[in-house]
Structure formats: structure tokens, C-alpha cells
């Protein structure tokens, strides 16, 4: 009992303290509504009024709720319409953006090709000696007859052939090509250094020294031979000379200049068309080298030449060209050697080859679908770059082009020590390591690649393309107009049918009177026509309908 009393006292004291604190703060208990006293007059009326107010408030709340729900529904419908409109706009915008992107890409290609031709012409005009760089794997395909003709037609200009990437072909094949090409122009065997004074690449070399073969990437072969040849020609001319370096994309023009300079003044990359303007590099006081953009391949070339020697757009617009190029490459190679090189099973077509290679390399999209597009781009870069070893055989019979005569060949060889050149070429050939003939893929060359050097040819081609595109646009517009006209005709036909139905509905129906009902009994065949108008009855009954139609 004592414990209970003590606890009650503690509780009371606690409550008392709380009340004191509440008074200090100013917080008071909310007073209860005392209500209407029973002695007040009109008590019942006041209570009714209070109940009415409550009902009104509740009704207002319910109305507000309904209004809110309606507004929300309207907003949802509007949002749904807006979303549908946005989706339509996006789909239409994507289509229009694709068309506009294709048009802009075409314009950019035209402009870039024109600028390339302009810069190339500058280099040819400014240079005393022109170095035409050839890929040793397909030297004939890297030769441009238009370029050689332009140089041969010019006065006091020399043309030298530089056979680059000689470490990617068998030794026997290289010797055959050197013997073939030296009969037309002085030819230098060359192997450029790919990792030359580049900080980022040096760091990679130091970290992965076990994997990278330094002798293959950092050493240069043939640079001394080429420099000596040019310096001797400079002495015979008794003046400072300018040497222009020209060729198709990815043949190694800028890498040759970097190898001759012993530094990296020119940008180098696996992408095509890295060099976009003329660049002057000083070798010494008597010699300047002019780097040039790549030769623009003529669109009249075959698919193989366009795939290997042209600047292909690797985006969505140029994907078809990439696939066509790989198809052409595979058609010009030995199928068994390709299967052995990539270690894949037999394939029926190019698409199957790309799917097998994508699955092997793990290049897959969502859901495990082989990414044939990206593998096609990578494969084309490998074939034009310095990764794959393949070789092409020189022609059995040497036929000189029409712009080359024996006098012109003698004129081009004049001023160069050809014996020393042969000796230097033999030293470079013996110094290098080469792939085996069995491991290198045999490749069928498509012959010389035609190129466009003058802007006029490109302008004519662009005008022809513009005419074609204009005709296509006109045809599309005509189709759209025909489609809209057919829709309008359909709409007009529907309106005419609706008007006819309205006219039929407006025609008054004559219900039969008693006399007519008696006549109906006599002539039961007239029952159905009499339910309709007079004209209908006349057309079906003729003269028999006259008593029925009279009022």
C-alpha cells in the first residue's frame, strides 16, 4: 500500500511540474466548446443551422475532391497526348535527322575531297622531287596513274617510288617487286619506325617490354639510303630542294617523314585522312619535306580499290561501303588461308564469316547477338593498317603505261646513283626479318587505282550527284502529292455518300389511311411500297400507284 501511495504522489508531482512549465511557456489547454445552454432561446434553430453548416462544408469538400479528380484526369490525358506527340516527333525527327546527317556528310565529303585535291596540287607544284609511297603488300594497287602522269608532264620534276611496310611481306616477294618497279622509276625499300619519340608509347613500351618487339616498332630501315639519294640529287642541282611525299591513305606517308626526321613532327594514326593540309618539315639547310593529304580515289574504281584506298566513312551512312569492301577483300584472297589465319571454320558468305569472327573474339551485342558491324570496321582497319601479312604477285609481263616512254624513264633516272641504290636496298632487305611464305596470305591485286587530282573533276561529279539527288527529291514530292490527292478524293467520296444518306432521311414517309388500308388488303403486293414515299411507289408500281399517292 505504501508503494502505491508513493507512486501516486510522484505522478501528481510530475503533472504539477508539467503544468507549471506550460504556464511559463504560455501554452494552455484548449477549452472545450460549452455548447448552447438549455435555457437559451431558439436552441433548436441554432442546432439546425449548425448541422446545415456541417453539411455544406462536407458537400464543399466532396465537390473539391471531385474537381481535383477531374483536373487530375484531364492532366493525365493531356500528358498522355503530349507523350504520344513527343514520340511521334521523335520518330519523325530521327528520320529527318538521318536524312539531314546524310546530306551534311555528303557536303562535308565533297568539301574535304576538294580541299585534299587543292593541297595535293600545291605539294606537287612546290616539290622538285616527289616520293610516291607504296604499300609493299599491294604496290600496284597503291600506284595512281593520274598522279604519275601529272609529275611526268611537269618540267624538272623527279619521281621516286618508296616501297614501305616491307617487313609484312615474304623476302622472295619483296625482291620480285623491287626488280619489277626499278624498270620504271627508282625504287627505295623502306621500313618506317612506328614508335618514335612518343611519350605515351614509350611508357607503354617500358611497362609491357616483354610483349612488344622493340626492334620491329622503333627501328627504321632504308632512311639512310633515301637521305643519301636525295642529298646527292641536291648536290647535282646546286640548290635547296623540296621533296613532296604523296600516296593513298594508310600507306605510311607521315611515318616515313618522321623516320627521316628522327622525331615525330607529323601526326600518325590508324584512321584514314589524318593529314588534311600541306605541312613543311625541315630536314637540313638544303632539304625540306612536304607532307600532303592522301590522294582521293575515283568513285569509278572497283569495290576492292575503294575499300583499300579510299577514305570510307565508318559511321551508319558508310556501313554498306565497309561490308562491300570486306566482301571484295575476301573474294580476292585464298579462302583456306583466311580460315587458317583467323582459325575459324568454313563459311559460305561474308556475313557468316563476320558472325563467326565476332563470336570468336567475343564482340557481342545485347542478347548474345554477334556485332558484325564493329567487327567489319575493325577488320578493314587491320587490312589497311600494319597488322596483317599478305602479299600480291607482280605481273608476268611488264607493260609500260602510255605516259611512260624509254626517254622519260631515262630522264627520271638521271641524277641518281642507281648502283648505290641497289646496294643499299640489298642491305636493308638482308637486315630485316620477314614472315614465311606459308603464313602470309596470297592476295590478288586489282591493278592501279585511279585518283582525282584536279578539283574540276570533283565538281563535275558533285554536280552529277546533285542532279540525281534533285531528281530523287522531285520523285518523292510527286509521290507525296499523289498520296494526298488520293486521300482528298476518298474524303470527297465519303462526304457525297453522307449527303445522299441525309437526303434519304429528309424524305417524308406517307403512312396509309383507312381507305388505303382497305386497298392494301385488296392488293397485298403494294404493302411495302406504300410505306415509302410517292416517287419510290411510282418507280416500282407505275400506273397502279396513282390512287395511293393521292391525298
C-alpha positions in Angstrom: 0.0 0.0 0.0 2.8 2.3 0.8 4.4 1.7 -2.6 1.2 2.5 -4.4 0.7 5.8 -2.5 4.3 6.8 -3.2 3.9 6.2 -6.9 0.7 8.2 -7.0 2.3 11.1 -5.2 5.2 11.0 -7.7 2.8 11.1 -10.6 0.9 14.0 -9.2 4.1 16.0 -8.6 5.2 15.3 -12.1 1.9 16.5 -13.5 2.2 19.6 -11.4 5.6 20.4 -12.7 4.4 20.0 -16.3 1.5 22.4 -15.6 3.9 25.0 -14.2 6.2 24.7 -17.2 3.2 25.0 -19.5 2.1 28.2 -17.7 5.6 29.7 -18.1 5.7 28.9 -21.8 2.2 30.3 -22.3 0.7 27.1 -23.5 -2.8 26.5 -22.1 -5.2 23.6 -22.6 -7.7 24.1 -25.4 -11.1 25.0 -23.9 -14.0 22.7 -24.7 -16.9 24.0 -26.6 -19.5 24.5 -23.8 -22.3 24.3 -26.4 -25.7 26.0 -26.3 -27.2 26.2 -22.9 -30.6 24.6 -22.5 -32.1 27.9 -21.2 -31.1 29.8 -24.4 -34.0 30.8 -26.7 -34.2 29.4 -30.2 -31.9 26.5 -29.3 -33.4 24.1 -31.8 -33.0 26.6 -34.7 -29.4 27.2 -33.8 -28.7 23.5 -33.8 -30.3 23.1 -37.2 -28.2 25.9 -38.5 -25.0 24.3 -37.2 -25.9 20.9 -38.8 -26.7 22.7 -42.1 -23.2 24.4 -42.0 -21.6 21.0 -41.4 -23.5 19.5 -44.3 -22.5 22.4 -46.5 -18.8 22.1 -45.6 -18.9 18.3 -46.3 -20.6 19.0 -49.7 -18.0 21.6 -50.5 -15.2 19.2 -49.6 -16.7 16.5 -51.7 -17.1 18.9 -54.6 -13.5 20.0 -54.2 -12.4 16.3 -54.2 -14.4 15.6 -57.4 -12.9 18.8 -59.1 -9.4 17.7 -58.1 -10.0 14.2 -59.5 -11.4 15.7 -62.8 -8.4 18.0 -63.1 -6.0 15.1 -62.4 -7.8 13.0 -65.1 -7.5 16.0 -67.6 -3.8 16.4 -66.8 -3.2 12.7 -67.3 -5.0 12.7 -70.6 -3.0 15.8 -71.7 0.2 14.2 -70.5 -0.6 11.1 -72.5 -1.4 13.1 -75.6 1.8 15.1 -75.1 3.8 11.9 -74.7 2.3 10.4 -77.9 3.0 13.7 -79.8 6.6 13.7 -78.5 7.1 10.0 -79.5 5.8 10.9 -83.0 8.0 14.0 -83.2 11.0 11.9 -82.1 10.4 9.2 -84.7 9.8 11.9 -87.4 12.8 13.9 -86.1 15.0 10.8 -86.2 14.1 10.2 -89.8 14.6 13.8 -90.7 17.9 14.0 -88.8 19.1 10.9 -90.6 18.3 12.5 -93.9 20.0 15.8 -92.8 23.0 13.9 -91.5 23.4 12.1 -94.8 23.1 15.3 -96.7 25.7 17.1 -94.4 28.0 14.1 -94.6 27.8 14.3 -98.4 28.6 18.0 -98.3 31.5 17.5 -95.9 32.9 14.7 -98.0 32.7 16.9 -101.1 34.4 19.8 -99.3 37.1 17.6 -97.7 37.8 16.0 -101.1 38.1 19.3 -102.7 40.5 20.6 -100.0 42.5 17.4 -100.3 42.9 17.9 -104.1 43.8 21.5 -103.6 46.5 20.7 -101.0 47.9 17.8 -103.1 48.2 20.0 -106.1 50.1 22.6 -104.0 52.6 19.9 -102.9 53.1 18.6 -106.5 53.7 22.1 -107.8 56.0 23.2 -105.0 58.2 20.0 -104.9 61.3 19.2 -107.0 61.3 15.5 -106.1 58.1 13.6 -105.4 58.1 10.4 -103.3 55.1 8.1 -104.2 54.7 5.9 -101.2 53.5 2.3 -101.9 52.4 -0.5 -99.6 54.7 -3.4 -100.2 51.7 -5.8 -99.8 50.0 -4.4 -102.9 52.3 -2.0 -104.7 50.4 -1.9 -108.0 47.1 -1.1 -106.2 48.9 1.9 -104.5 50.0 3.5 -107.7 48.0 6.3 -109.2 48.4 6.8 -113.0 46.9 10.3 -112.9 49.5 11.4 -110.3 52.4 9.9 -112.2 51.2 11.4 -115.5 51.0 14.9 -113.8 54.5 14.6 -112.5 56.0 13.2 -115.7 54.3 16.0 -117.7 55.9 18.7 -115.4 59.3 20.1 -116.2 62.4 19.4 -113.9 60.4 17.1 -111.6 61.6 13.7 -110.4 59.5 10.8 -109.2 60.8 8.2 -106.7 58.9 5.1 -105.5 59.2 4.3 -101.8 58.2 0.7 -101.0 57.0 0.9 -97.4 56.0 -1.9 -94.9 58.5 -4.3 -96.4 58.5 -6.3 -93.1 54.9 -7.5 -93.8 55.7 -9.5 -97.0 58.0 -12.5 -97.7 61.5 -11.8 -98.8 61.1 -13.5 -102.2 58.1 -11.4 -103.0 59.8 -8.2 -102.0 62.8 -8.9 -104.3 60.4 -9.6 -107.2 58.7 -6.3 -106.7 61.9 -4.4 -106.4 63.1 -5.9 -109.7 59.8 -5.1 -111.3 59.5 -1.4 -110.2 63.1 -0.4 -110.8 62.5 -0.7 -114.5 60.1 2.2 -114.4 61.2 4.5 -111.6 64.0 4.5 -109.0 62.6 2.4 -106.1 63.7 2.5 -102.4 62.9 -0.3 -99.9 61.7 1.2 -96.7 60.5 0.2 -93.2 59.4 3.1 -91.1 59.5 3.3 -87.3 56.0 3.3 -85.8 57.0 4.0 -82.1 59.3 7.1 -82.5 59.8 9.7 -79.7 56.2 9.5 -78.4 56.0 9.7 -74.6 52.8 7.8 -74.3 54.0 5.0 -76.5 57.4 4.9 -74.6 55.6 4.4 -71.3 53.6 1.5 -72.8 56.9 0.0 -74.1 58.5 0.2 -70.7 55.5 -1.4 -68.9 55.0 -4.1 -71.5 58.5 -4.6 -72.7 58.1 -8.4 -72.7 55.1 -8.3 -75.1 56.3 -5.6 -77.6 59.1 -6.3 -80.1 61.1 -3.1 -80.0 63.2 -3.9 -83.0 60.1 -4.1 -85.2 58.5 -0.9 -84.0 61.2 1.5 -83.1 63.9 0.8 -85.6 63.8 2.3 -89.1 65.3 0.7 -92.3 66.0 2.5 -95.5 66.1 6.0 -94.2 69.9 6.4 -94.7 69.6 5.2 -98.3 66.8 7.6 -99.1 68.5 10.6 -97.5 71.8 9.9 -99.3 69.9 9.6 -102.6 68.1 13.0 -102.1 71.3 14.7 -100.9 73.2 13.6 -104.0 70.5 14.9 -106.2 70.6 18.2 -104.2 74.3 18.4 -105.0 73.8 17.9 -108.7 71.1 20.7 -108.7 73.3 23.1 -106.7 70.3 24.4 -104.8 68.0 23.6 -101.9 65.2 21.2 -102.9 61.7 20.5 -101.7 60.6 16.8 -101.5 56.9 16.1 -101.6 55.5 12.9 -100.1 52.3 11.7 -101.8 50.2 8.5 -101.8 46.8 6.9 -100.9 45.6 6.6 -97.3 47.4 4.4 -94.8 50.5 3.7 -96.9 52.7 5.4 -94.3 53.5 8.9 -95.7 53.7 10.7 -92.3 55.6 7.8 -90.7 58.3 8.0 -93.4 58.8 11.7 -92.8 59.0 11.1 -89.0 61.6 8.3 -89.7 63.7 10.7 -91.9 63.5 13.5 -89.3 64.2 11.2 -86.3 61.3 12.8 -84.4 57.6 13.0 -84.7 56.6 16.3 -86.3 53.7 14.8 -88.3 50.6 13.2 -86.7 50.2 9.5 -87.3 47.2 7.2 -86.7 45.4 4.2 -88.0 42.4 6.3 -89.1 42.4 7.4 -92.7 42.8 11.0 -93.7 44.7 12.2 -90.6 46.8 14.7 -92.6 44.4 17.3 -94.0 46.8 20.0 -95.3 50.3 20.6 -96.5 53.0 20.5 -93.7 56.6 21.6 -94.2 59.3 19.7 -92.3 62.9 20.9 -92.3 65.4 18.0 -92.6 68.5 20.2 -93.1 69.5 23.5 -94.7 69.3 22.1 -98.2 66.2 19.9 -97.9 62.5 20.4 -97.0 59.9 17.7 -96.9 56.3 18.5 -97.7 53.7 16.2 -96.1 50.4 16.0 -98.2 46.9 14.7 -97.6 46.0 11.4 -99.2 45.0 11.0 -102.9 41.2 10.9 -103.4 40.2 7.7 -105.0 38.0 8.0 -108.0 34.4 6.5 -107.4 34.7 4.7 -110.8 37.2 2.2 -109.2 36.2 -1.3 -108.3 34.9 -2.3 -104.8 38.4 -3.6 -103.7 40.2 -0.4 -104.7 37.6 1.8 -102.9 37.7 -0.4 -99.8 41.5 -0.3 -99.5 42.4 3.1 -100.9 39.5 5.5 -100.3 38.6 7.4 -97.2 35.5 5.4 -96.1 33.0 6.8 -93.6 32.8 4.2 -90.8 29.5 5.6 -89.4 26.0 4.4 -90.1 25.9 6.0 -93.5 29.1 4.3 -94.6 28.4 0.9 -93.2 27.3 -0.6 -96.5 30.6 0.5 -98.1 32.5 -1.2 -95.3 30.6 -4.5 -95.8 31.1 -4.3 -99.6 34.8 -3.7 -99.1 35.2 -6.8 -96.8 33.3 -8.8 -99.3 35.7 -7.7 -102.1 38.8 -8.4 -99.9 37.6 -11.9 -99.1 36.9 -12.6 -102.8 40.5 -11.6 -103.7 42.1 -13.9 -101.1 42.5 -17.6 -100.6 39.7 -18.9 -98.5 41.7 -21.6 -96.8 44.5 -19.2 -95.9 41.9 -16.8 -94.4 40.4 -19.7 -92.4 43.8 -20.7 -91.1 44.9 -17.2 -90.3 41.7 -16.4 -88.3 41.3 -20.0 -87.1 37.6 -20.2 -87.9 35.6 -23.0 -89.7 34.3 -23.0 -93.2 31.9 -20.1 -94.1 29.5 -19.7 -97.0 29.4 -15.9 -97.4 30.8 -12.7 -95.9 28.0 -12.3 -93.3 28.7 -15.8 -91.9 32.5 -15.1 -91.8 31.8 -11.9 -89.8 29.5 -13.7 -87.4 32.0 -16.5 -86.7 34.8 -14.0 -86.2 32.7 -11.8 -83.8 31.7 -14.9 -81.8 35.3 -16.0 -81.6 36.6 -12.5 -80.4 33.6 -12.0 -78.1 32.2 -9.0 -79.8 28.6 -9.4 -79.0 25.5 -7.1 -78.6 22.7 -7.5 -76.1 21.3 -10.9 -76.0 24.5 -12.5 -77.4 23.9 -11.3 -80.9 27.2 -11.1 -82.9 28.3 -7.5 -83.6 29.1 -7.8 -87.3 29.2 -4.1 -87.9 32.0 -3.3 -85.4 34.0 -6.4 -86.4 33.7 -5.3 -90.1 35.2 -1.9 -89.2 38.0 -3.4 -87.2 38.8 -6.0 -89.9 39.0 -3.2 -92.6 41.4 -1.2 -90.3 43.6 -4.3 -89.8 43.9 -4.9 -93.6 44.8 -1.3 -94.4 47.0 -0.9 -91.3 50.2 -2.8 -90.4 48.7 -5.8 -88.7 48.0 -8.5 -91.3 50.7 -10.0 -93.5 49.6 -10.6 -97.1 51.3 -10.3 -100.5 50.5 -9.9 -104.2 52.5 -11.2 -107.1 53.9 -8.7 -109.7 52.6 -9.1 -113.3 54.4 -11.7 -115.5 54.8 -9.3 -118.4 55.8 -5.7 -117.7 53.7 -3.3 -119.8 54.6 0.4 -119.6 51.8 2.9 -119.1 51.1 5.3 -122.0 52.7 8.3 -120.2 56.0 6.4 -119.7 58.5 6.0 -122.6 62.1 4.9 -122.6 63.2 8.5 -122.8 61.0 9.5 -119.9 62.4 6.6 -117.8 66.0 7.7 -118.6 65.1 11.3 -117.7 63.6 10.2 -114.3 66.7 8.0 -113.5 69.1 10.8 -114.4 70.9 12.4 -111.5 70.5 9.3 -109.2 73.2 6.8 -108.5 71.3 3.6 -109.2 74.1 1.2 -108.4 74.4 2.6 -104.9 70.7 2.4 -104.6 70.6 -1.3 -105.4 73.4 -2.0 -102.9 71.6 -0.1 -100.2 68.3 -1.9 -101.0 70.1 -5.3 -100.6 71.5 -4.2 -97.2 68.0 -3.2 -96.0 66.5 -6.5 -97.3 69.1 -8.6 -95.6 68.8 -6.7 -92.3 65.1 -7.3 -91.7 63.1 -10.4 -90.5 60.3 -11.4 -92.9 57.2 -13.6 -92.5 57.2 -17.1 -94.1 55.5 -17.5 -97.5 53.1 -20.1 -95.9 52.0 -17.8 -93.1 51.4 -14.8 -95.5 48.0 -14.6 -97.2 48.1 -14.5 -101.0 46.2 -11.5 -102.4 45.1 -10.8 -106.0 45.8 -7.2 -106.9 43.1 -5.3 -108.8 45.7 -3.2 -110.7 46.4 0.6 -110.5 43.9 2.7 -108.6 42.5 5.8 -110.4 42.7 9.0 -108.4 41.3 12.6 -108.8 43.9 15.3 -108.5 42.0 18.3 -110.0 39.0 20.0 -108.4 37.2 20.3 -111.7 36.6 16.5 -111.9 35.2 16.5 -108.4 32.9 19.5 -109.2 31.5 17.7 -112.3 30.9 14.6 -110.2 29.3 16.6 -107.4 27.0 18.3 -110.0 26.0 14.9 -111.4 25.2 13.7 -107.8 23.3 16.9 -107.1 21.2 16.3 -110.2 20.5 12.7 -109.2 19.6 13.8 -105.7 17.3 16.6 -107.0 15.5 14.1 -109.3 15.0 11.7 -106.4 13.6 14.5 -104.2 11.2 15.6 -107.0 10.0 12.0 -107.4 9.4 11.8 -103.6 7.5 15.1 -103.7 5.3 13.8 -106.6 4.6 10.6 -104.7 3.5 12.6 -101.6 1.3 14.9 -103.7 -0.3 11.9 -105.4 -0.9 10.3 -102.0 -2.5 13.5 -100.6 -4.7 13.8 -103.7 -5.9 10.2 -103.4 -6.8 10.9 -99.7 -8.7 14.0 -100.7 -10.6 12.0 -103.4 -11.5 9.4 -100.8 -12.7 12.2 -98.4 -14.9 13.8 -101.1 -16.4 10.4 -101.9 -17.3 9.9 -98.2 -18.8 13.3 -98.0 -21.1 12.7 -101.0 -22.3 9.4 -99.5 -23.1 11.2 -96.3 -25.1 13.9 -98.1 -27.1 11.3 -100.0 -27.9 9.5 -96.8 -29.1 12.8 -95.3 -31.3 13.4 -98.3 -32.9 10.0 -98.0 -33.5 10.6 -94.3 -35.2 14.0 -95.1 -37.7 12.4 -97.5 -41.1 12.3 -95.7 -42.8 8.9 -95.2 -46.5 8.7 -96.1 -48.4 6.4 -93.7 -51.6 4.8 -95.1 -55.1 6.0 -94.2 -58.2 3.7 -93.7 -59.1 3.8 -97.4 -55.6 2.9 -98.3 -55.5 0.1 -95.7 -58.6 -1.4 -97.4 -56.9 -1.1 -100.7 -53.8 -2.8 -99.2 -55.9 -5.8 -98.3 -57.1 -5.9 -101.9 -53.5 -5.6 -103.3 -51.1 -7.1 -100.8 -48.2 -6.5 -103.2 -48.5 -2.7 -102.6 -47.9 -3.0 -98.8 -44.1 -2.5 -98.8 -44.0 0.4 -101.5 -46.7 2.4 -99.7 -44.6 2.6 -96.6 -42.1 4.7 -98.6 -42.5 8.0 -100.5 -44.5 8.6 -103.7 -41.6 8.6 -106.0 -40.5 5.2 -104.8 -44.0 3.8 -105.3 -44.2 5.2 -108.8 -40.9 3.7 -109.9 -41.9 0.3 -108.7 -45.7 0.2 -109.4 -46.1 2.7 -112.3 -49.8 3.5 -113.1 -51.2 1.2 -110.3 -49.8 3.6 -107.6 -51.9 6.7 -108.6 -54.8 6.1 -106.2 -52.4 5.5 -103.3 -50.3 8.6 -103.9 -53.3 11.0 -103.9 -54.0 12.7 -100.7 
